């Protein structure tokens, strides 16, 4: 793995840690009712998508268990059509898919 990918993954893990801090102690209903938390999560999802885009093609080819395109698609919706975000889907993403991403990245590092 090239150093740039290693650094990008480190920043990615920091973003995931931030996301976990933002939603700590919240259930789905509390999240859905909190516009500030939803907007903060949207921003972190944008950052995660940007970081995924920075990974080298060689890394993406060698590590197949990360859904790169889905992450980038979520970033694009968060950045460009925020009003169309389905926050039920966002909640599922941040409580199910993000922990899986964290595990996959931790294994690589």
KEDOTI-110081 format. One line per field, with one value per residue: residue number from 1; x, y, z of N, C-alpha, C in turn. Coordinates in nm, 2 decimals, always signed. Example, Ala and Ser with C-alpha at 12.3 -4.5 7.8 and 13.67 -1.06 7.14 Angstrom:
<nodes>
n c(1,2)
nxx c(+1.32,+1.28)
nyy c(-0.57,-0.22)
nzz c(+0.78,+0.71)
caxx c(+1.23,+1.37)
cayy c(-0.45,-0.11)
cazz c(+0.78,+0.71)
cxx c(+1.32,+1.29)
cyy c(-0.33,+0.00)
czz c(+0.78,+0.79)
</nodes>
This chain:
<nodes>
n c(1,2,3,4,5,6,7,8,9,10,11,12,13,14,15,16,17,18,19,20,21,22,23,24,25,26,27,28,29,30,31,32,33,34,35,36,37,38,39,40,41,42,43,44,45,46,47,48,49,50,51,52,53,54,55,56,57,58,59,60,61,62,63,64,65,66,67,68,69,70,71,72,73,74,75,76,77,78,79,80,81,82,83,84,85,86,87,88,89,90,91,92,93,94,95,96,97,98,99,100,101,102,103,104,105,106,107,108,109)
nxx c(+0.09,+0.05,+0.19,+0.02,-0.23,-0.25,-0.24,-0.47,-0.66,-0.63,-0.72,-0.98,-1.07,-1.07,-1.28,-1.49,-1.48,-1.55,-1.81,-1.93,-1.92,-2.09,-2.34,-2.36,-2.54,-2.78,-3.10,-3.28,-3.52,-3.46,-3.24,-3.37,-3.53,-3.35,-3.23,-2.97,-2.79,-2.84,-2.76,-2.49,-2.41,-2.45,-2.25,-2.02,-2.05,-2.01,-1.74,-1.63,-1.69,-1.54,-1.28,-1.27,-1.27,-1.02,-0.85,-0.61,-0.63,-0.50,-0.52,-0.80,-0.84,-0.71,-0.83,-1.12,-1.35,-1.48,-1.74,-1.70,-1.83,-2.09,-2.05,-1.95,-2.17,-2.35,-2.22,-2.24,-2.52,-2.56,-2.40,-2.50,-2.78,-2.91,-3.16,-3.30,-3.22,-3.28,-3.34,-3.39,-3.26,-3.01,-2.97,-2.96,-2.74,-2.53,-2.54,-2.51,-2.37,-2.14,-2.00,-1.92,-1.75,-1.56,-1.45,-1.35,-1.15,-0.99,-0.88,-0.72,-0.53)
nyy c(-0.12,+0.22,+0.52,+0.74,+0.63,+0.50,+0.72,+0.85,+0.66,+0.67,+0.92,+0.88,+0.69,+0.87,+1.04,+0.86,+0.81,+1.06,+1.07,+0.87,+0.99,+1.20,+1.08,+0.94,+0.80,+0.84,+0.73,+0.61,+0.77,+1.00,+1.09,+1.14,+1.36,+1.56,+1.82,+1.95,+1.74,+1.57,+1.73,+1.76,+1.49,+1.45,+1.62,+1.48,+1.24,+1.34,+1.41,+1.15,+1.03,+1.19,+1.12,+0.85,+0.87,+0.97,+0.75,+0.53,+0.39,+0.14,+0.06,+0.03,-0.17,-0.38,-0.41,-0.54,-0.55,-0.31,-0.10,+0.11,+0.26,+0.29,+0.44,+0.67,+0.75,+0.81,+1.02,+1.20,+1.25,+1.36,+1.60,+1.73,+1.71,+1.75,+1.80,+1.59,+1.37,+1.06,+1.02,+0.80,+0.60,+0.71,+0.68,+0.40,+0.35,+0.48,+0.33,+0.07,+0.02,+0.19,+0.10,-0.14,-0.05,+0.07,-0.15,-0.29,-0.11,-0.09,-0.35,-0.35,-0.16)
nzz c(+0.00,-0.08,+0.07,+0.06,+0.04,+0.29,+0.46,+0.39,+0.46,+0.74,+0.80,+0.72,+0.91,+1.13,+1.06,+1.07,+1.34,+1.44,+1.34,+1.49,+1.74,+1.70,+1.68,+1.91,+2.18,+2.06,+1.94,+1.66,+1.63,+1.78,+1.64,+1.39,+1.46,+1.51,+1.36,+1.35,+1.41,+1.19,+0.98,+1.04,+1.03,+0.75,+0.65,+0.73,+0.59,+0.33,+0.35,+0.40,+0.16,-0.02,+0.07,+0.00,-0.27,-0.31,-0.28,-0.43,-0.76,-0.76,-0.49,-0.46,-0.64,-0.52,-0.27,-0.23,-0.07,+0.00,-0.06,-0.28,-0.49,-0.39,-0.16,-0.27,-0.42,-0.21,-0.10,-0.31,-0.32,-0.07,-0.10,-0.33,-0.36,-0.11,+0.01,-0.08,+0.05,+0.22,+0.54,+0.69,+0.55,+0.57,+0.84,+0.86,+0.71,+0.87,+1.10,+1.03,+0.78,+0.80,+1.04,+0.93,+0.73,+0.88,+1.01,+0.79,+0.69,+0.91,+0.92,+0.70,+0.76)
caxx c(+0.00,+0.13,+0.17,-0.09,-0.35,-0.24,-0.28,-0.62,-0.74,-0.62,-0.82,-1.11,-1.10,-1.10,-1.41,-1.58,-1.48,-1.63,-1.95,-1.98,-1.94,-2.21,-2.46,-2.36,-2.66,-2.91,-3.17,-3.33,-3.62,-3.39,-3.16,-3.46,-3.58,-3.25,-3.17,-2.83,-2.72,-2.86,-2.67,-2.35,-2.38,-2.44,-2.12,-1.92,-2.07,-1.95,-1.60,-1.60,-1.70,-1.42,-1.17,-1.28,-1.23,-0.87,-0.77,-0.55,-0.69,-0.44,-0.58,-0.93,-0.83,-0.66,-0.92,-1.25,-1.47,-1.53,-1.83,-1.65,-1.93,-2.21,-2.00,-1.94,-2.30,-2.41,-2.15,-2.30,-2.65,-2.54,-2.35,-2.57,-2.93,-2.93,-3.30,-3.36,-3.17,-3.38,-3.27,-3.40,-3.15,-2.89,-2.95,-2.92,-2.60,-2.44,-2.55,-2.48,-2.26,-2.02,-1.92,-1.86,-1.64,-1.45,-1.38,-1.27,-1.04,-0.90,-0.82,-0.62,-0.42)
cayy c(+0.00,+0.34,+0.60,+0.83,+0.55,+0.48,+0.85,+0.87,+0.57,+0.72,+1.03,+0.82,+0.64,+0.98,+1.08,+0.76,+0.83,+1.18,+1.03,+0.79,+1.09,+1.28,+1.00,+0.87,+0.81,+0.87,+0.62,+0.66,+0.87,+1.12,+1.14,+1.20,+1.48,+1.66,+1.88,+1.97,+1.61,+1.52,+1.81,+1.72,+1.36,+1.48,+1.67,+1.37,+1.15,+1.40,+1.39,+1.01,+1.00,+1.25,+1.04,+0.73,+0.91,+0.99,+0.62,+0.50,+0.27,+0.01,+0.02,-0.01,-0.30,-0.49,-0.43,-0.55,-0.56,-0.18,-0.06,+0.24,+0.34,+0.32,+0.55,+0.80,+0.79,+0.87,+1.16,+1.29,+1.30,+1.45,+1.72,+1.80,+1.71,+1.72,+1.80,+1.46,+1.26,+0.99,+1.01,+0.66,+0.53,+0.76,+0.61,+0.26,+0.36,+0.51,+0.24,-0.07,+0.02,+0.26,+0.01,-0.24,+0.02,+0.09,-0.28,-0.32,-0.02,-0.13,-0.47,-0.32,-0.09)
cazz c(+0.00,-0.09,+0.19,+0.05,+0.08,+0.43,+0.53,+0.36,+0.55,+0.87,+0.81,+0.70,+1.04,+1.21,+1.02,+1.13,+1.49,+1.45,+1.31,+1.61,+1.84,+1.67,+1.70,+2.04,+2.26,+1.99,+1.87,+1.53,+1.65,+1.83,+1.52,+1.29,+1.51,+1.54,+1.23,+1.37,+1.40,+1.06,+0.89,+1.08,+0.97,+0.61,+0.62,+0.75,+0.48,+0.22,+0.38,+0.38,+0.01,-0.08,+0.11,-0.08,-0.41,-0.31,-0.28,-0.56,-0.83,-0.72,-0.37,-0.49,-0.71,-0.43,-0.16,-0.30,+0.02,+0.03,-0.17,-0.32,-0.57,-0.30,-0.07,-0.35,-0.45,-0.09,-0.09,-0.42,-0.28,+0.04,-0.14,-0.44,-0.35,+0.03,+0.04,-0.13,+0.14,+0.30,+0.66,+0.73,+0.48,+0.63,+0.97,+0.84,+0.66,+0.97,+1.21,+0.98,+0.68,+0.85,+1.12,+0.84,+0.66,+0.98,+1.03,+0.67,+0.69,+1.03,+0.88,+0.60,+0.82)
cxx c(+0.09,+0.10,+0.05,-0.22,-0.36,-0.29,-0.42,-0.70,-0.74,-0.72,-0.96,-1.16,-1.14,-1.24,-1.52,-1.59,-1.57,-1.78,-2.01,-2.00,-2.06,-2.34,-2.47,-2.48,-2.79,-2.97,-3.22,-3.43,-3.55,-3.30,-3.26,-3.52,-3.48,-3.18,-3.02,-2.75,-2.73,-2.77,-2.52,-2.31,-2.37,-2.31,-2.01,-1.93,-2.01,-1.80,-1.55,-1.60,-1.58,-1.30,-1.16,-1.23,-1.08,-0.79,-0.73,-0.63,-0.63,-0.49,-0.71,-0.94,-0.79,-0.75,-1.06,-1.37,-1.52,-1.62,-1.81,-1.76,-2.05,-2.17,-2.00,-2.08,-2.37,-2.35,-2.22,-2.44,-2.64,-2.49,-2.43,-2.72,-2.97,-3.07,-3.37,-3.31,-3.28,-3.30,-3.29,-3.29,-3.02,-2.86,-2.91,-2.77,-2.50,-2.44,-2.51,-2.36,-2.13,-1.94,-1.85,-1.74,-1.53,-1.38,-1.29,-1.14,-0.94,-0.82,-0.70,-0.50,-0.35)
cyy c(+0.12,+0.43,+0.69,+0.76,+0.53,+0.60,+0.87,+0.78,+0.61,+0.83,+0.98,+0.76,+0.76,+1.04,+0.99,+0.78,+0.96,+1.15,+0.96,+0.89,+1.17,+1.21,+0.93,+0.90,+0.83,+0.74,+0.69,+0.78,+1.01,+1.18,+1.21,+1.33,+1.59,+1.71,+1.90,+1.85,+1.56,+1.60,+1.78,+1.58,+1.37,+1.52,+1.56,+1.27,+1.21,+1.38,+1.25,+0.98,+1.07,+1.17,+0.91,+0.76,+0.93,+0.86,+0.59,+0.39,+0.14,-0.04,-0.04,-0.15,-0.41,-0.51,-0.42,-0.54,-0.42,-0.14,+0.09,+0.32,+0.38,+0.44,+0.68,+0.84,+0.86,+1.01,+1.25,+1.34,+1.39,+1.59,+1.80,+1.80,+1.67,+1.71,+1.66,+1.34,+1.19,+0.96,+0.87,+0.58,+0.58,+0.69,+0.47,+0.26,+0.38,+0.41,+0.09,-0.06,+0.08,+0.17,-0.10,-0.18,+0.03,-0.04,-0.31,-0.24,-0.06,-0.26,-0.44,-0.25,-0.18)
czz c(+0.00,+0.03,+0.18,+0.08,+0.23,+0.51,+0.51,+0.44,+0.69,+0.89,+0.80,+0.84,+1.14,+1.18,+1.08,+1.28,+1.52,+1.44,+1.43,+1.72,+1.82,+1.71,+1.83,+2.13,+2.19,+1.94,+1.74,+1.54,+1.69,+1.72,+1.42,+1.33,+1.53,+1.41,+1.24,+1.35,+1.26,+0.96,+0.92,+1.02,+0.81,+0.57,+0.63,+0.64,+0.35,+0.24,+0.35,+0.23,-0.06,-0.05,+0.02,-0.22,-0.42,-0.31,-0.42,-0.63,-0.79,-0.59,-0.39,-0.56,-0.62,-0.31,-0.21,-0.20,+0.07,-0.08,-0.21,-0.39,-0.48,-0.21,-0.15,-0.39,-0.33,-0.07,-0.19,-0.38,-0.17,+0.00,-0.24,-0.43,-0.20,+0.07,+0.00,-0.04,+0.22,+0.43,+0.73,+0.67,+0.54,+0.76,+0.96,+0.79,+0.78,+1.09,+1.16,+0.89,+0.73,+0.95,+1.04,+0.77,+0.76,+1.00,+0.91,+0.66,+0.80,+0.99,+0.79,+0.66,+0.92)
</nodes>
